[in-house]
Amino acid sequence: MHALKKNRPLRRIVLASAATVSGMVLLLSLKPHTSPALATADAKSPSVSSSSTPSGSTTPSSGSTSATKTAGTRTATGDTVQTRWGPVQVRVTIQSGKLTDVTAVQYPQDNPRDQEINSYALPQLRREALSAQSAQIDMVSGATYTSTGYKQSLQSALDAAGR
């Protein structure tokens, strides 16, 4: 007689339950590649450090955000934003009130996957920022954490530059 014959429903229930429990134990014993961590921004508030033009004054300050002002051109570095995969920091250049350059100063590049993602994400984020002239930019699919950190750092750099 076969173990799963219809005249022995209790045996089928016991075997199905044992298989389900075994499957759940195996599934729950799998560990993720890395432990999840929240993406958070630096708790420091933006501060501005500027170098003067011959007719201006200098106001030194400490912090992760800095701005440099020359005749018609301002450069500001945003806060370092800690993401799940590493820090992201952006520097902006504003000339005559227009955003002319955005550079990623820090970004995740610890492993080949980070390098691959950021090699296509950072140029797209830069194009978006220059096109939008603000931090209101679209996220890059597949680079969500980097995009979020980029936007936050970009906004703090623009704030520091007085935009």
Backbone hydrogen bonds in HBPLUS format (Angstrom, degrees):
<---DONOR---> <-ACCEPTOR-->    atom                        ^
c    i                          cat <-CA-CA->   ^        H-A-AA   ^      H-
h    n   atom  resd res      DA  || num        DHA   H-A  angle D-A-AA Bond
n    s   type  num  typ     dist DA aas  dist angle  dist       angle   num
A0005-LYS N   A0002-HIS O   3.39 MM   3  5.52 153.4  2.47 116.4 112.8     1
A0008-ARG N   A0005-LYS O   3.16 MM   3  5.78 162.8  2.19 119.7 122.1     2
A0013-ILE N   A0009-PRO O   3.02 MM   4  6.29 155.3  2.09 149.4 156.0     3
A0014-VAL N   A0010-LEU O   2.98 MM   4  6.23 159.6  2.03 150.1 155.1     4
A0015-LEU N   A0011-ARG O   2.98 MM   4  6.19 165.2  2.00 151.1 154.9     5
A0016-ALA N   A0012-ARG O   2.92 MM   4  6.00 162.4  1.95 149.2 154.2     6
A0017-SER N   A0013-ILE O   2.92 MM   4  6.01 157.8  1.97 146.0 152.5     7
A0018-ALA N   A0014-VAL O   2.93 MM   4  6.10 159.8  1.98 148.1 153.8     8
A0019-ALA N   A0015-LEU O   2.98 MM   4  6.14 156.7  2.03 146.0 152.1     9
A0020-THR N   A0016-ALA O   2.97 MM   4  6.15 155.8  2.03 145.1 151.8    10
A0021-VAL N   A0017-SER O   2.92 MM   4  6.14 165.4  1.94 154.9 158.3    11
A0022-SER N   A0018-ALA O   2.95 MM   4  6.07 161.2  1.98 146.2 151.8    12
A0023-GLY N   A0019-ALA O   2.96 MM   4  6.10 159.0  2.00 145.6 151.4    13
A0024-MET N   A0020-THR O   2.96 MM   4  6.20 156.8  2.02 149.5 155.6    14
A0025-VAL N   A0021-VAL O   2.96 MM   4  6.17 159.2  2.00 152.0 157.4    15
A0026-LEU N   A0022-SER O   3.03 MM   4  6.26 163.2  2.06 150.7 154.9    16
A0027-LEU N   A0023-GLY O   2.94 MM   4  6.10 158.8  1.99 146.7 153.0    17
A0028-LEU N   A0024-MET O   2.88 MM   4  6.01 162.5  1.91 151.8 156.1    18
A0029-SER N   A0025-VAL O   3.03 MM   4  6.07 130.0  2.29 139.1 151.4    19
A0030-LEU N   A0027-LEU O   3.41 MM   3  5.73 160.6  2.45 105.5 110.9    20
A0040-THR N   A0082-GLN O   3.02 MM  42  5.65 134.3  2.23 156.3 170.0    21
A0067-ALA N   A0049-SER O   3.04 MM  18  5.25 137.0  2.23 121.9 134.4    22
A0056-GLY N   A0053-THR O   2.93 MM   3  5.10 157.1  1.98 115.1 122.6    23
A0066-SER N   A0077-THR O   2.99 MM  11  5.10 145.3  2.12 130.9 141.8    24
A0077-THR N   A0066-SER O   2.53 MM  11  5.10 150.6  1.61 148.7 159.7    25
A0068-THR N   A0075-THR O   2.41 MM   7  4.93 153.1  1.48 152.4 163.1    26
A0075-THR N   A0068-THR O   2.67 MM   7  4.93 158.3  1.71 147.1 155.1    27
A0070-THR N   A0073-THR O   2.73 MM   3  5.19 174.0  1.73 170.0 171.7    28
A0073-THR N   A0070-THR O   3.15 MM   3  5.19 140.3  2.31 105.7 117.2    29
A0096-SER N   A0072-GLY O   2.95 MM  24  5.40 163.7  1.98 159.5 163.1    30
A0074-ARG N   A0094-ILE O   2.70 MM  20  5.06 162.4  1.73 151.9 158.3    31
A0094-ILE N   A0074-ARG O   2.66 MM  20  5.06 167.4  1.68 158.5 163.1    32
A0076-ALA N   A0092-VAL O   2.93 MM  16  5.37 156.2  1.98 146.5 154.2    33
A0092-VAL N   A0076-ALA O   2.76 MM  16  5.37 161.9  1.79 161.6 165.4    34
A0078-GLY N   A0090-VAL O   2.74 MM  12  5.45 172.9  1.75 178.1 178.6    35
A0081-VAL N   A0088-VAL O   2.83 MM   7  5.18 173.9  1.83 155.2 153.6    36
A0088-VAL N   A0081-VAL O   2.84 MM   7  5.18 145.0  1.97 137.9 149.4    37
A0083-THR N   A0086-GLY O   3.08 MM   3  5.14 152.8  2.15 117.1 125.2    38
A0086-GLY N   A0083-THR O   3.31 MM   3  5.14 148.9  2.41  96.8 105.6    39
A0089-GLN N   A0106-GLN O   2.91 MM  17  4.82 155.4  1.97 131.5 129.0    40
A0105-VAL N   A0089-GLN O   2.76 MM  16  5.34 137.5  1.93 134.2 146.4    41
A0106-GLN N   A0089-GLN O   3.27 MM  17  4.82 161.6  2.30 121.5 126.1    42
A0091-ARG N   A0103-THR O   2.75 MM  12  5.12 160.3  1.79 154.3 161.3    43
A0103-THR N   A0091-ARG O   2.77 MM  12  5.12 165.9  1.79 157.0 161.8    44
A0093-THR N   A0101-ASP O   2.84 MM   8  4.98 148.4  1.94 148.0 146.7    45
A0100-THR N   A0093-THR O   2.84 MM   7  5.68 158.6  1.89 153.6 160.6    46
A0101-ASP N   A0093-THR O   3.35 MM   8  4.98 152.2  2.43 136.1 134.4    47
A0095-GLN N   A0098-LYS O   2.85 MM   3  5.31 154.3  1.92 157.9 152.9    48
A0098-LYS N   A0095-GLN O   3.03 MM   3  5.31 162.3  2.06 111.9 117.5    49
A0115-GLN N   A0111-ASN O   3.11 MM   4  6.44 162.9  2.14 156.9 161.9    50
A0116-GLU N   A0112-PRO O   2.89 MM   4  6.09 153.1  1.97 144.5 151.9    51
A0117-ILE N   A0113-ARG O   2.92 MM   4  6.16 168.3  1.93 155.6 157.9    52
A0118-ASN N   A0114-ASP O   2.92 MM   4  6.03 173.4  1.92 156.2 158.4    53
A0119-SER N   A0115-GLN O   2.93 MM   4  5.86 134.7  2.14 137.7 148.6    54
A0120-TYR N   A0117-ILE O   3.31 MM   3  5.86 145.3  2.44 108.4 116.4    55
A0121-ALA N   A0117-ILE O   2.95 MM   4  6.05 152.4  2.03 147.3 156.1    56
A0122-LEU N   A0118-ASN O   3.14 MM   4  5.44 162.3  2.17 126.8 132.2    57
A0125-LEU N   A0121-ALA O   2.88 MM   4  6.13 161.0  1.92 158.7 164.6    58
A0126-ARG N   A0122-LEU O   2.91 MM   4  6.06 157.6  1.96 151.2 157.3    59
A0127-ARG N   A0123-PRO O   2.99 MM   4  6.17 163.4  2.01 145.6 149.7    60
A0128-GLU N   A0124-GLN O   2.93 MM   4  6.15 160.7  1.97 149.7 155.3    61
A0129-ALA N   A0125-LEU O   2.94 MM   4  6.16 161.3  1.98 149.0 153.6    62
A0130-LEU N   A0126-ARG O   2.96 MM   4  6.20 166.3  1.98 156.5 159.9    63
A0131-SER N   A0127-ARG O   2.90 MM   4  5.99 150.8  1.98 146.6 155.2    64
A0132-ALA N   A0128-GLU O   2.80 MM   4  5.94 163.1  1.83 153.8 158.5    65
A0133-GLN N   A0129-ALA O   2.78 MM   4  5.61 137.5  1.96 142.2 153.0    66
A0137-ILE N   A0135-ALA O   2.96 MM   2  5.54 129.6  2.22 105.5  90.7    67
A0143-ALA N   A0140-VAL O   3.02 MM   3  5.45 158.4  2.06 134.7 136.2    68
A0147-SER N   A0143-ALA O   2.83 MM   4  5.94 160.6  1.87 154.4 160.9    69
A0148-THR N   A0144-THR O   2.92 MM   4  6.10 158.6  1.97 150.0 155.2    70
A0149-GLY N   A0145-TYR O   3.02 MM   4  6.22 168.7  2.03 152.3 155.2    71
A0150-TYR N   A0146-THR O   2.82 MM   4  5.91 156.5  1.87 150.0 157.3    72
A0151-LYS N   A0147-SER O   2.96 MM   4  6.13 163.2  1.98 149.5 153.0    73
A0152-GLN N   A0148-THR O   3.07 MM   4  6.31 161.9  2.11 149.9 154.6    74
A0153-SER N   A0149-GLY O   2.94 MM   4  6.09 167.1  1.96 152.5 156.2    75
A0154-LEU N   A0150-TYR O   2.80 MM   4  5.88 156.8  1.85 149.4 156.9    76
A0155-GLN N   A0151-LYS O   2.94 MM   4  6.10 157.5  1.99 145.7 151.2    77
A0156-SER N   A0152-GLN O   3.09 MM   4  6.38 158.7  2.14 146.6 152.0    78
A0157-ALA N   A0153-SER O   2.94 MM   4  6.17 149.8  2.04 147.1 155.6    79
A0158-LEU N   A0154-LEU O   2.93 MM   4  6.16 159.6  1.97 152.0 157.4    80
A0159-ASP N   A0155-GLN O   2.89 MM   4  6.09 153.6  1.96 146.7 154.4    81
A0160-ALA N   A0156-SER O   2.95 MM   4  6.09 154.1  2.02 139.5 146.3    82
A0161-ALA N   A0157-ALA O   2.95 MM   4  6.16 140.3  2.12 141.7 152.6    83
A0163-ARG N   A0158-LEU O   2.85 MM   5  5.19 167.3  1.87 159.0 156.2    84
A0162-GLY N   A0159-ASP O   3.09 MM   3  5.13 154.7  2.16 101.0 108.5    85
